[in-house]
Each structure stands twice: as structure tokens, then as C-alpha cells.
Amino acid sequence: MNFKLIFHYISYLQYPVLFAAVYYMTQPYIIGLDNLTNAPEFLLSSINKMLVFLGIGISFSTLQDSNKTSMAFEKKIWENPQWGKISILIIAMMSLFALSVGLFGYFAAPNEKLEELSFGLIVLGIGFISLLKTAVEVYENHQVTGEKQ
């Protein structure tokens, strides 16, 4: 049984999950932002659901094979030691920011809706952590022999 292949197929679940994130991202625009002034909870709820689905989708995307890249542009980034390190640093900062703001907001939020929004940021931060782990693997796998550090 090839577990690597099974996880690769499971990673395709990222597409419906990310589609759900896009749905919740566009839902306030479909309803109309003018109507949201009467019900701001709906906007916060949509943003929270979008963050949760985005974090889950990113986590599913990290189940792909880290030995391969899907685009030539992506391959150029990971083969260049400087750009690879910059990319890893950016992903690390995004995960730290999302987790920090999410945890702070979760424990210090003055109302329940902001607490829910903070939960969405925590899920997104966890997704970024899994992305960070995969980015490090991709960086290590794509370094030209002799340049590995």
C-alpha cells in the first residue's frame, strides 16, 4: 500500500474546500455590502468561515508530494537559495501573525463574534504552519546538489 499516493489523492480535497472559502469570501458582496450595515454579524461570520475553510484547504494542499513542483516559476523560487529562504521566512511570519492575533483575540475579544473570528485566524495559522513544514521540505528537495545547507 503506497501511503504517499493516498495522501496525494487526499490532497485533492483542497479544491472543494478552497471553493467553499471563495464562496464565503464573496457572499457579503453577493448580498450587498449596503445590507451589511444592518447586520454586521453576517460579515464577521462570513469572514470567519472563509478563514476556517482557507486554513483547512491550505492544510490539505500540504499533503502533496514535496519532491515535485507544479509550475516552472515555483521551481525557480525553490532552486534559488536566497528566494527559498525569503519564502520560508514570509510563510513563518504569516503563521506567527495569524496565530498571535488569533490567540490574543480569542482570549481578549470583547464579544462572541470577534472571538469566532479569532478562531478562524487560529485555524488559518495552523494551516500556515503545515505550509511552512512543506515549504522547508520543498526547499530542501529542490536545492541543486552541492548547494544544500
C-alpha positions, 0 to 999 in steps of 0.5 A: 500500500503506497501511503504517499499516493493516498495522501496525494489523492487526499490532497485533492480535497483542497479544491472543494474546500478552497471553493467553499472559502471563495464562496464565503469570501464573496457572499457579503458582496453577493448580498450587498455590502449596503445590507451589511450595515444592518447586520454586521454579524453576517460579515464577521461570520462570513469572514470567519468561515472563509478563514476556517475553510482557507486554513483547512484547504491550505492544510490539505494542499500540504499533503502533496508530494514535496519532491515535485513542483507544479509550475516552472516559476515555483521551481525557480523560487525553490532552486534559488537559495536566497528566494527559498529562504525569503519564502520560508521566512514570509510563510513563518511570519504569516503563521506567527501573525495569524496565530498571535492575533488569533490567540490574543483575540480569542482570549481578549475579544470583547464579544462572541463574534470577534472571538469566532473570528479569532478562531478562524485566524487560529485555524488559518495559522495552523494551516500556515504552519503545515505550509511552512513544514512543506515549504522547508521540505520543498526547499530542501528537495529542490536545492541543486546538489552541492548547494544544500545547507 
